[in-house]
Each structure stands twice: as C-alpha cells, then as structure tokens.
Amino acid sequence: MEPDVLVLDEPAAGLDPAGRQEILSLISSWHLERGMTTVLVTHDMDDVVTYADKVIVMDKGQVVFHDDV
C-alpha cells in the first residue's frame, strides 16, 4: 500500500529512547522520501519541534492554536 496520508496516534508511546528515536526517524524518512502527508498525534512537544512542520493544538475538541512550528 502507498497511502497519500499517514495518520499516527502516539506512535512512540511506551518506547524506550532508542526505540522512540528509531520509529520517529523512520516515519520522518517515509514522509520526506515518499512525499506523503503525515499527521502525528502526540502530547510530546519535543516530538513536535523535532519532526513537525506545522502544529495544531486542540483542547476539548477545539483548535486553540494552528501555526508553523
């Protein structure tokens, strides 16, 4: 399968630091190499700063912030 959009909900949750870095680097590589839109849901703002181009912050189902990282 070669999706145009990949949606991931906390893909690094519960992983040790090495596993976290490995999976997020792999996802980032797929995004760059395949030109695939990637939606990453996370509570970890370090992941946002490292891997995201845009950020949307939601509270109780409402968008409260949307901007470039």
All heavy atoms as a GROMACS GRO file, in nm:
protein
  533
    1MET      N    1   0.084  -0.118   0.000
    1MET     CA    2   0.000   0.000   0.000
    1MET      C    3   0.088   0.124   0.000
    1MET      O    4   0.192   0.127   0.065
    1MET     CB    5  -0.090  -0.002   0.123
    1MET     CG    6  -0.190  -0.117   0.121
    1MET     SD    7  -0.288  -0.138   0.269
    1MET     CE    8  -0.357   0.019   0.297
    2GLU      N    9   0.044   0.223  -0.071
    2GLU     CA   10   0.116   0.350  -0.076
    2GLU      C   11   0.018   0.463  -0.052
    2GLU      O   12  -0.025   0.530  -0.146
    2GLU     CB   13   0.187   0.364  -0.210
    2GLU     CG   14   0.298   0.261  -0.228
    2GLU     CD   15   0.379   0.284  -0.352
    2GLU    OE1   16   0.386   0.399  -0.400
    2GLU    OE2   17   0.437   0.187  -0.401
    3PRO      N   18  -0.016   0.488   0.074
    3PRO     CA   19  -0.116   0.591   0.104
    3PRO      C   20  -0.062   0.731   0.075
    3PRO      O   21   0.059   0.756   0.080
    3PRO     CB   22  -0.142   0.573   0.253
    3PRO     CG   23  -0.014   0.516   0.306
    3PRO     CD   24   0.038   0.428   0.196
    4ASP      N   25  -0.153   0.823   0.047
    4ASP     CA   26  -0.117   0.964   0.032
    4ASP      C   27  -0.106   1.031   0.167
    4ASP      O   28  -0.034   1.130   0.183
    4ASP     CB   29  -0.221   1.038  -0.052
    4ASP     CG   30  -0.225   0.989  -0.195
    4ASP    OD1   31  -0.118   0.951  -0.248
    4ASP    OD2   32  -0.334   0.987  -0.253
    5VAL      N   33  -0.180   0.979   0.265
    5VAL     CA   34  -0.182   1.036   0.400
    5VAL      C   35  -0.161   0.924   0.500
    5VAL      O   36  -0.222   0.818   0.492
    5VAL     CB   37  -0.318   1.105   0.429
    5VAL    CG1   38  -0.321   1.160   0.571
    5VAL    CG2   39  -0.345   1.215   0.328
    6LEU      N   40  -0.072   0.949   0.597
    6LEU     CA   41  -0.046   0.855   0.705
    6LEU      C   42  -0.085   0.925   0.835
    6LEU      O   43  -0.035   1.033   0.866
    6LEU     CB   44   0.102   0.819   0.707
    6LEU     CG   45   0.149   0.717   0.810
    6LEU    CD1   46   0.081   0.583   0.789
    6LEU    CD2   47   0.301   0.702   0.802
    7VAL      N   48  -0.178   0.865   0.911
    7VAL     CA   49  -0.224   0.922   1.038
    7VAL      C   50  -0.175   0.831   1.150
    7VAL      O   51  -0.204   0.711   1.150
    7VAL     CB   52  -0.378   0.934   1.043
    7VAL    CG1   53  -0.423   0.991   1.176
    7VAL    CG2   54  -0.428   1.021   0.927
    8LEU      N   55  -0.101   0.889   1.244
    8LEU     CA   56  -0.040   0.813   1.353
    8LEU      C   57  -0.080   0.873   1.486
    8LEU      O   58  -0.062   0.992   1.509
    8LEU     CB   59   0.113   0.815   1.338
    8LEU     CG   60   0.165   0.763   1.205
    8LEU    CD1   61   0.307   0.810   1.181
    8LEU    CD2   62   0.157   0.613   1.202
    9ASP      N   63  -0.129   0.791   1.576
    9ASP     CA   64  -0.170   0.835   1.708
    9ASP      C   65  -0.070   0.784   1.811
    9ASP      O   66  -0.067   0.664   1.841
    9ASP     CB   67  -0.311   0.783   1.738
    9ASP     CG   68  -0.366   0.836   1.869
    9ASP    OD1   69  -0.304   0.925   1.929
    9ASP    OD2   70  -0.473   0.788   1.910
   10GLU      N   71   0.013   0.873   1.861
   10GLU     CA   72   0.114   0.841   1.962
   10GLU      C   73   0.200   0.720   1.920
   10GLU      O   74   0.210   0.622   1.994
   10GLU     CB   75   0.048   0.814   2.097
   10GLU     CG   76  -0.031   0.930   2.153
   10GLU     CD   77   0.056   1.036   2.222
   10GLU    OE1   78   0.179   1.019   2.234
   10GLU    OE2   79  -0.001   1.139   2.262
   11PRO      N   80   0.266   0.725   1.804
   11PRO     CA   81   0.340   0.608   1.755
   11PRO      C   82   0.459   0.569   1.841
   11PRO      O   83   0.506   0.456   1.834
   11PRO     CB   84   0.384   0.650   1.615
   11PRO     CG   85   0.393   0.798   1.621
   11PRO     CD   86   0.278   0.838   1.712
   12ALA      N   87   0.510   0.661   1.923
   12ALA     CA   88   0.628   0.631   2.006
   12ALA      C   89   0.592   0.609   2.152
   12ALA      O   90   0.681   0.592   2.236
   12ALA     CB   91   0.730   0.743   1.992
   13ALA      N   92   0.463   0.606   2.185
   13ALA     CA   93   0.421   0.589   2.324
   13ALA      C   94   0.472   0.456   2.379
   13ALA      O   95   0.460   0.352   2.315
   13ALA     CB   96   0.269   0.595   2.334
   14GLY      N   97   0.532   0.462   2.495
   14GLY     CA   98   0.578   0.341   2.562
   14GLY      C   99   0.712   0.288   2.515
   14GLY      O  100   0.758   0.186   2.566
   15LEU      N  101   0.774   0.354   2.420
   15LEU     CA  102   0.904   0.307   2.371
   15LEU      C  103   1.018   0.367   2.452
   15LEU      O  104   1.006   0.478   2.505
   15LEU     CB  105   0.923   0.344   2.224
   15LEU     CG  106   0.825   0.283   2.125
   15LEU    CD1  107   0.855   0.334   1.984
   15LEU    CD2  108   0.833   0.131   2.128
   16ASP      N  109   1.130   0.294   2.460
   16ASP     CA  110   1.248   0.349   2.524
   16ASP      C  111   1.307   0.456   2.433
   16ASP      O  112   1.266   0.469   2.316
   16ASP     CB  113   1.350   0.239   2.554
   16ASP     CG  114   1.405   0.170   2.430
   16ASP    OD1  115   1.371   0.211   2.317
   16ASP    OD2  116   1.482   0.075   2.444
   17PRO      N  117   1.400   0.539   2.483
   17PRO     CA  118   1.452   0.649   2.400
   17PRO      C  119   1.508   0.606   2.264
   17PRO      O  120   1.484   0.672   2.163
   17PRO     CB  121   1.561   0.711   2.488
   17PRO     CG  122   1.515   0.683   2.628
   17PRO     CD  123   1.452   0.546   2.620
   18ALA      N  124   1.578   0.493   2.260
   18ALA     CA  125   1.634   0.448   2.132
   18ALA      C  126   1.523   0.405   2.036
   18ALA      O  127   1.527   0.438   1.917
   18ALA     CB  128   1.731   0.332   2.155
   19GLY      N  129   1.425   0.333   2.086
   19GLY     CA  130   1.313   0.290   2.003
   19GLY      C  131   1.231   0.408   1.955
   19GLY      O  132   1.184   0.411   1.841
   20ARG      N  133   1.213   0.507   2.042
   20ARG     CA  134   1.138   0.629   2.008
   20ARG      C  135   1.207   0.701   1.892
   20ARG      O  136   1.144   0.736   1.793
   20ARG     CB  137   1.132   0.719   2.132
   20ARG     CG  138   1.080   0.855   2.106
   20ARG     CD  139   1.083   0.940   2.235
   20ARG     NE  140   0.967   1.023   2.235
   20ARG     CZ  141   0.846   0.987   2.271
   20ARG    NH1  142   0.823   0.867   2.318
   20ARG    NH2  143   0.745   1.071   2.262
   21GLN      N  144   1.337   0.719   1.904
   21GLN     CA  145   1.413   0.790   1.800
   21GLN      C  146   1.410   0.710   1.670
   21GLN      O  147   1.393   0.766   1.562
   21GLN     CB  148   1.556   0.813   1.848
   21GLN     CG  149   1.633   0.917   1.769
   21GLN     CD  150   1.698   0.861   1.645
   21GLN    OE1  151   1.736   0.745   1.640
   21GLN    NE2  152   1.713   0.944   1.544
   22GLU      N  153   1.420   0.579   1.680
   22GLU     CA  154   1.420   0.495   1.560
   22GLU      C  155   1.288   0.502   1.485
   22GLU      O  156   1.286   0.522   1.364
   22GLU     CB  157   1.450   0.350   1.600
   22GLU     CG  158   1.463   0.258   1.482
   22GLU     CD  159   1.503   0.116   1.521
   22GLU    OE1  160   1.545   0.093   1.636
   22GLU    OE2  161   1.489   0.028   1.434
   23ILE      N  162   1.177   0.487   1.555
   23ILE     CA  163   1.047   0.488   1.487
   23ILE      C  164   1.015   0.626   1.431
   23ILE      O  165   0.965   0.638   1.319
   23ILE     CB  166   0.933   0.435   1.578
   23ILE    CG1  167   0.806   0.407   1.496
   23ILE    CG2  168   0.898   0.532   1.689
   23ILE    CD1  169   0.812   0.289   1.408
   24LEU      N  170   1.044   0.731   1.505
   24LEU     CA  171   1.014   0.866   1.455
   24LEU      C  172   1.105   0.904   1.338
   24LEU      O  173   1.061   0.972   1.245
   24LEU     CB  174   1.022   0.968   1.569
   24LEU     CG  175   0.911   0.953   1.673
   24LEU    CD1  176   0.935   1.047   1.791
   24LEU    CD2  177   0.773   0.976   1.613
   25SER      N  178   1.229   0.859   1.340
   25SER     CA  179   1.318   0.883   1.226
   25SER      C  180   1.269   0.810   1.101
   25SER      O  181   1.275   0.862   0.990
   25SER     CB  182   1.461   0.841   1.259
   25SER     OG  183   1.516   0.926   1.354
   26LEU      N  184   1.221   0.687   1.120
   26LEU     CA  185   1.167   0.610   1.009
   26LEU      C  186   1.044   0.679   0.949
   26LEU      O  187   1.032   0.693   0.827
   26LEU     CB  188   1.130   0.470   1.055
   26LEU     CG  189   1.073   0.376   0.950
   26LEU    CD1  190   1.172   0.352   0.837
   26LEU    CD2  191   1.034   0.244   1.015
   27ILE      N  192   0.955   0.726   1.035
   27ILE     CA  193   0.836   0.797   0.988
   27ILE      C  194   0.876   0.923   0.913
   27ILE      O  195   0.821   0.955   0.807
   27ILE     CB  196   0.744   0.829   1.107
   27ILE    CG1  197   0.686   0.700   1.165
   27ILE    CG2  198   0.633   0.926   1.066
   27ILE    CD1  199   0.626   0.716   1.304
   28SER      N  200   0.974   0.995   0.965
   28SER     CA  201   1.022   1.117   0.900
   28SER      C  202   1.081   1.085   0.762
   28SER      O  203   1.057   1.158   0.665
   28SER     CB  204   1.126   1.186   0.989
   28SER     OG  205   1.174   1.302   0.929
   29SER      N  206   1.155   0.978   0.753
   29SER     CA  207   1.214   0.936   0.624
   29SER      C  208   1.105   0.904   0.522
   29SER      O  209   1.114   0.945   0.406
   29SER     CB  210   1.303   0.814   0.642
   29SER     OG  211   1.414   0.845   0.719
   30TRP      N  212   1.002   0.829   0.566
   30TRP     CA  213   0.890   0.799   0.475
   30TRP      C  214   0.827   0.927   0.425
   30TRP      O  215   0.796   0.942   0.308
   30TRP     CB  216   0.784   0.717   0.545
   30TRP     CG  217   0.820   0.574   0.571
   30TRP    CD1  218   0.920   0.502   0.511
   30TRP    CD2  219   0.757   0.488   0.664
   30TRP    NE1  220   0.922   0.375   0.561
   30TRP    CE2  221   0.823   0.363   0.655
   30TRP    CE3  222   0.653   0.501   0.753
   30TRP    CZ2  223   0.787   0.254   0.732
   30TRP    CZ3  224   0.616   0.393   0.830
   30TRP    CH2  225   0.682   0.272   0.820
   31HIS      N  226   0.806   1.020   0.517
   31HIS     CA  227   0.743   1.147   0.482
   31HIS      C  228   0.824   1.220   0.375
   31HIS      O  229   0.770   1.266   0.274
   31HIS     CB  230   0.730   1.233   0.608
   31HIS     CG  231   0.691   1.374   0.582
   31HIS    ND1  232   0.564   1.412   0.545
   31HIS    CD2  233   0.763   1.489   0.587
   31HIS    CE1  234   0.559   1.542   0.529
   31HIS    NE2  235   0.679   1.591   0.553
   32LEU      N  236   0.953   1.230   0.396
   32LEU     CA  237   1.039   1.304   0.303
   32LEU      C  238   1.058   1.230   0.171
   32LEU      O  239   1.051   1.290   0.063
   32LEU     CB  240   1.174   1.331   0.368
   32LEU     CG  241   1.171   1.424   0.489
   32LEU    CD1  242   1.306   1.428   0.558
   32LEU    CD2  243   1.126   1.563   0.449
   33GLU      N  244   1.086   1.100   0.176
   33GLU     CA  245   1.116   1.024   0.055
   33GLU      C  246   0.994   1.001  -0.033
   33GLU      O  247   1.004   0.997  -0.155
   33GLU     CB  248   1.177   0.889   0.092
   33GLU     CG  249   1.315   0.902   0.154
   33GLU     CD  250   1.363   0.772   0.218
   33GLU    OE1  251   1.296   0.666   0.202
   33GLU    OE2  252   1.468   0.776   0.284
   34ARG      N  253   0.878   0.983   0.028
   34ARG     CA  254   0.758   0.948  -0.048
   34ARG      C  255   0.664   1.067  -0.069
   34ARG      O  256   0.563   1.054  -0.137
   34ARG     CB  257   0.682   0.836   0.023
   34ARG     CG  258   0.768   0.711   0.033
   34ARG     CD  259   0.700   0.603   0.109
   34ARG     NE  260   0.793   0.491   0.126
   34ARG     CZ  261   0.759   0.376   0.179
   34ARG    NH1  262   0.636   0.356   0.219
   34ARG    NH2  263   0.847   0.281   0.192
   35GLY      N  264   0.697   1.181  -0.009
   35GLY     CA  265   0.612   1.298  -0.025
   35GLY      C  266   0.474   1.279   0.035
   35GLY      O  267   0.377   1.338  -0.012
   36MET      N  268   0.466   1.196   0.137
   36MET     CA  269   0.339   1.160   0.198
   36MET      C  270   0.304   1.258   0.309
   36MET      O  271   0.388   1.294   0.390
   36MET     CB  272   0.354   1.018   0.252
   36MET     CG  273   0.257   0.973   0.353
   36MET     SD  274   0.285   0.804   0.415
   36MET     CE  275   0.430   0.744   0.338
   37THR      N  276   0.178   1.303   0.311
   37THR     CA  277   0.130   1.384   0.422
   37THR      C  278   0.123   1.296   0.545
   37THR      O  279   0.069   1.185   0.540
   37THR     CB  280  -0.010   1.441   0.391
   37THR    OG1  281   0.001   1.525   0.276
   37THR    CG2  282  -0.066   1.519   0.508
   38THR      N  283   0.180   1.343   0.656
   38THR     CA  284   0.182   1.266   0.779
   38THR      C  285   0.120   1.348   0.890
   38THR      O  286   0.163   1.460   0.916
   38THR     CB  287   0.327   1.228   0.816
   38THR    OG1  288   0.388   1.163   0.705
   38THR    CG2  289   0.332   1.138   0.936
   39VAL      N  290   0.019   1.290   0.954
   39VAL     CA  291  -0.046   1.354   1.068
   39VAL      C  292   0.000   1.276   1.191
   39VAL      O  293  -0.027   1.156   1.202
   39VAL     CB  294  -0.199   1.352   1.056
   39VAL    CG1  295  -0.263   1.412   1.180
   39VAL    CG2  296  -0.243   1.424   0.930
   40LEU      N  297   0.069   1.343   1.280
   40LEU     CA  298   0.124   1.280   1.400
   40LEU      C  299   0.055   1.339   1.522
   40LEU      O  300   0.067   1.459   1.549
   40LEU     CB  301   0.274   1.307   1.408
   40LEU     CG  302   0.348   1.259   1.532
   40LEU    CD1  303   0.348   1.107   1.537
   40LEU    CD2  304   0.490   1.311   1.532
   41VAL      N  305  -0.020   1.255   1.592
   41VAL     CA  306  -0.086   1.297   1.715
   41VAL      C  307   0.007   1.264   1.830
   41VAL      O  308   0.051   1.150   1.844
   41VAL     CB  309  -0.221   1.223   1.734
   41VAL    CG1  310  -0.286   1.264   1.865
   41VAL    CG2  311  -0.313   1.248   1.616
   42THR      N  312   0.041   1.365   1.911
   42THR     CA  313   0.132   1.343   2.022
   42THR      C  314   0.108   1.446   2.131
   42THR      O  315   0.058   1.556   2.104
   42THR     CB  316   0.279   1.348   1.976
   42THR    OG1  317   0.365   1.316   2.086
   42THR    CG2  318   0.317   1.485   1.922
   43HIS      N  319   0.145   1.408   2.252
   43HIS     CA  320   0.143   1.502   2.364
   43HIS      C  321   0.285   1.552   2.392
   43HIS      O  322   0.305   1.636   2.479
   43HIS     CB  323   0.088   1.434   2.490
   43HIS     CG  324  -0.056   1.404   2.481
   43HIS    ND1  325  -0.105   1.284   2.432
   43HIS    CD2  326  -0.164   1.479   2.511
   43HIS    CE1  327  -0.236   1.287   2.435
   43HIS    NE2  328  -0.276   1.404   2.481
   44ASP      N  329   0.382   1.498   2.320
   44ASP     CA  330   0.524   1.530   2.344
   44ASP      C  331   0.567   1.645   2.254
   44ASP      O  332   0.588   1.628   2.134
   44ASP     CB  333   0.609   1.406   2.317
   44ASP     CG  334   0.753   1.423   2.361
   44ASP    OD1  335   0.807   1.535   2.349
   44ASP    OD2  336   0.811   1.323   2.406
   45MET      N  337   0.580   1.763   2.313
   45MET     CA  338   0.616   1.881   2.234
   45MET      C  339   0.758   1.874   2.178
   45MET      O  340   0.788   1.937   2.078
   45MET     CB  341   0.595   2.009   2.316
   45MET     CG  342   0.447   2.032   2.353
   45MET     SD  343   0.333   2.020   2.213
   45MET     CE  344   0.362   2.177   2.135
   46ASP      N  345   0.845   1.792   2.239
   46ASP     CA  346   0.978   1.771   2.182
   46ASP      C  347   0.966   1.702   2.046
   46ASP      O  348   1.040   1.735   1.952
   46ASP     CB  349   1.066   1.688   2.275
   46ASP     CG  350   1.109   1.764   2.399
   46ASP    OD1  351   1.120   1.888   2.393
   46ASP    OD2  352   1.133   1.698   2.503
   47ASP      N  353   0.873   1.607   2.034
   47ASP     CA  354   0.849   1.541   1.904
   47ASP      C  355   0.798   1.643   1.802
   47ASP      O  356   0.838   1.640   1.685
   47ASP     CB  357   0.747   1.429   1.918
   47ASP     CG  358   0.799   1.309   1.995
   47ASP    OD1  359   0.921   1.302   2.020
   47ASP    OD2  360   0.716   1.222   2.031
   48VAL      N  361   0.711   1.732   1.846
   48VAL     CA  362   0.656   1.834   1.757
   48VAL      C  363   0.769   1.922   1.702
   48VAL      O  364   0.780   1.944   1.582
   48VAL     CB  365   0.550   1.920   1.829
   48VAL    CG1  366   0.508   2.038   1.743
   48VAL    CG2  367   0.431   1.836   1.868
   49VAL      N  368   0.854   1.970   1.791
   49VAL     CA  369   0.964   2.058   1.750
   49VAL      C  370   1.060   1.986   1.655
   49VAL      O  371   1.108   2.044   1.557
   49VAL     CB  372   1.040   2.111   1.873
   49VAL    CG1  373   1.169   2.180   1.835
   49VAL    CG2  374   0.951   2.204   1.953
   50THR      N  375   1.085   1.859   1.682
   50THR     CA  376   1.183   1.784   1.603
   50THR      C  377   1.129   1.737   1.469
   50THR      O  378   1.200   1.740   1.369
   50THR     CB  379   1.231   1.661   1.683
   50THR    OG1  380   1.284   1.706   1.808
   50THR    CG2  381   1.339   1.585   1.608
   51TYR      N  382   1.002   1.695   1.463
   51TYR     CA  383   0.952   1.626   1.345
   51TYR      C  384   0.842   1.698   1.268
   51TYR      O  385   0.809   1.655   1.158
   51TYR     CB  386   0.902   1.487   1.385
   51TYR     CG  387   1.013   1.399   1.438
   51TYR    CD1  388   1.029   1.378   1.574
   51TYR    CD2  389   1.106   1.342   1.352
   51TYR    CE1  390   1.132   1.299   1.624
   51TYR    CE2  391   1.210   1.263   1.400
   51TYR     CZ  392   1.222   1.243   1.536
   51TYR     OH  393   1.324   1.166   1.583
   52ALA      N  394   0.783   1.802   1.322
   52ALA     CA  395   0.668   1.864   1.255
   52ALA      C  396   0.705   1.992   1.181
   52ALA      O  397   0.799   2.061   1.217
   52ALA     CB  398   0.559   1.894   1.358
   53ASP      N  399   0.628   2.022   1.076
   53ASP     CA  400   0.638   2.149   1.005
   53ASP      C  401   0.531   2.245   1.054
   53ASP      O  402   0.551   2.364   1.062
   53ASP     CB  403   0.619   2.128   0.854
   53ASP     CG  404   0.724   2.038   0.794
   53ASP    OD1  405   0.842   2.048   0.833
   53ASP    OD2  406   0.688   1.957   0.708
   54LYS      N  407   0.416   2.189   1.083
   54LYS     CA  408   0.300   2.267   1.130
   54LYS      C  409   0.251   2.204   1.258
   54LYS      O  410   0.267   2.084   1.280
   54LYS     CB  411   0.188   2.265   1.027
   54LYS     CG  412   0.229   2.312   0.890
   54LYS     CD  413   0.155   2.434   0.854
   54LYS     CE  414   0.194   2.477   0.712
   54LYS     NZ  415   0.234   2.612   0.708
   55VAL      N  416   0.186   2.283   1.342
   55VAL     CA  417   0.131   2.232   1.467
   55VAL      C  418  -0.011   2.283   1.486
   55VAL      O  419  -0.042   2.398   1.454
   55VAL     CB  420   0.220   2.271   1.587
   55VAL    CG1  421   0.228   2.420   1.606
   55VAL    CG2  422   0.173   2.205   1.715
   56ILE      N  423  -0.095   2.192   1.532
   56ILE     CA  424  -0.231   2.228   1.571
   56ILE      C  425  -0.247   2.181   1.716
   56ILE      O  426  -0.225   2.063   1.746
   56ILE     CB  427  -0.337   2.160   1.483
   56ILE    CG1  428  -0.323   2.206   1.339
   56ILE    CG2  429  -0.477   2.188   1.537
   56ILE    CD1  430  -0.411   2.131   1.240
   57VAL      N  431  -0.283   2.272   1.804
   57VAL     CA  432  -0.308   2.238   1.944
   57VAL      C  433  -0.458   2.240   1.964
   57VAL      O  434  -0.524   2.338   1.927
   57VAL     CB  435  -0.237   2.337   2.040
   57VAL    CG1  436  -0.269   2.303   2.184
   57VAL    CG2  437  -0.086   2.335   2.016
   58MET      N  438  -0.508   2.132   2.024
   58MET     CA  439  -0.652   2.122   2.047
   58MET      C  440  -0.680   2.110   2.196
   58MET      O  441  -0.600   2.055   2.271
   58MET     CB  442  -0.709   2.001   1.973
   58MET     CG  443  -0.690   2.013   1.823
   58MET     SD  444  -0.765   1.878   1.733
   58MET     CE  445  -0.936   1.924   1.749
   59ASP      N  446  -0.795   2.161   2.236
   59ASP     CA  447  -0.842   2.149   2.373
   59ASP      C  448  -0.991   2.119   2.370
   59ASP      O  449  -1.068   2.197   2.313
   59ASP     CB  450  -0.815   2.280   2.450
   59ASP     CG  451  -0.854   2.271   2.596
   59ASP    OD1  452  -0.843   2.162   2.656
   59ASP    OD2  453  -0.897   2.375   2.651
   60LYS      N  454  -1.028   2.004   2.424
   60LYS     CA  455  -1.168   1.962   2.428
   60LYS      C  456  -1.232   1.963   2.289
   60LYS      O  457  -1.345   2.008   2.271
   60LYS     CB  458  -1.246   2.047   2.526
   60LYS     CG  459  -1.196   2.035   2.668
   60LYS     CD  460  -1.270   2.127   2.762
   60LYS     CE  461  -1.203   2.118   2.899
   60LYS     NZ  462  -1.237   2.229   2.984
   61GLY      N  463  -1.156   1.918   2.189
   61GLY     CA  464  -1.208   1.906   2.054
   61GLY      C  465  -1.206   2.035   1.973
   61GLY      O  466  -1.250   2.035   1.859
   62GLN      N  467  -1.154   2.142   2.029
   62GLN     CA  468  -1.149   2.270   1.959
   62GLN      C  469  -1.004   2.308   1.929
   62GLN      O  470  -0.916   2.290   2.013
   62GLN     CB  471  -1.211   2.381   2.045
   62GLN     CG  472  -1.356   2.358   2.081
   62GLN     CD  473  -1.447   2.358   1.959
   62GLN    OE1  474  -1.438   2.444   1.873
   62GLN    NE2  475  -1.532   2.257   1.951
   63VAL      N  476  -0.980   2.362   1.810
   63VAL     CA  477  -0.847   2.410   1.775
   63VAL      C  478  -0.823   2.541   1.851
   63VAL      O  479  -0.901   2.635   1.839
   63VAL     CB  480  -0.834   2.434   1.622
   63VAL    CG1  481  -0.702   2.499   1.590
   63VAL    CG2  482  -0.852   2.304   1.548
   64VAL      N  483  -0.715   2.544   1.930
   64VAL     CA  484  -0.681   2.665   2.004
   64VAL      C  485  -0.552   2.731   1.952
   64VAL      O  486  -0.523   2.845   1.988
   64VAL     CB  487  -0.669   2.638   2.157
   64VAL    CG1  488  -0.802   2.596   2.214
   64VAL    CG2  489  -0.562   2.535   2.186
   65PHE      N  490  -0.479   2.660   1.864
   65PHE     CA  491  -0.357   2.716   1.807
   65PHE      C  492  -0.328   2.640   1.679
   65PHE      O  493  -0.337   2.518   1.675
   65PHE     CB  494  -0.241   2.703   1.905
   65PHE     CG  495  -0.110   2.757   1.853
   65PHE    CD1  496  -0.085   2.894   1.858
   65PHE    CD2  497  -0.015   2.674   1.800
   65PHE    CE1  498   0.036   2.945   1.810
   65PHE    CE2  499   0.105   2.724   1.752
   65PHE     CZ  500   0.131   2.860   1.757
   66HIS      N  501  -0.289   2.711   1.573
   66HIS     CA  502  -0.251   2.649   1.446
   66HIS      C  503  -0.148   2.740   1.380
   66HIS      O  504  -0.179   2.855   1.350
   66HIS     CB  505  -0.374   2.632   1.356
   66HIS     CG  506  -0.342   2.571   1.224
   66HIS    ND1  507  -0.419   2.593   1.113
   66HIS    CD2  508  -0.244   2.487   1.184
   66HIS    CE1  509  -0.369   2.526   1.010
   66HIS    NE2  510  -0.263   2.462   1.052
   67ASP      N  511  -0.026   2.688   1.361
   67ASP     CA  512   0.079   2.772   1.306
   67ASP      C  513   0.195   2.683   1.262
   67ASP      O  514   0.196   2.564   1.284
   67ASP     CB  515   0.127   2.874   1.410
   67ASP     CG  516   0.188   3.000   1.347
   67ASP    OD1  517   0.218   3.000   1.227
   67ASP    OD2  518   0.201   3.099   1.419
   68ASP      N  519   0.296   2.745   1.202
   68ASP     CA  520   0.422   2.676   1.174
   68ASP      C  521   0.492   2.650   1.306
   68ASP      O  522   0.474   2.722   1.404
   68ASP     CB  523   0.514   2.762   1.086
   68ASP     CG  524   0.456   2.788   0.948
   68ASP    OD1  525   0.375   2.707   0.901
   68ASP    OD2  526   0.493   2.890   0.889
   69VAL      N  527   0.572   2.543   1.307
   69VAL     CA  528   0.648   2.512   1.429
   69VAL      C  529   0.748   2.622   1.449
   69VAL      O  530   0.767   2.674   1.552
   69VAL     CB  531   0.717   2.376   1.418
   69VAL    CG1  532   0.809   2.352   1.534
   69VAL    CG2  533   0.615   2.265   1.408
   0.00000   0.00000   0.00000
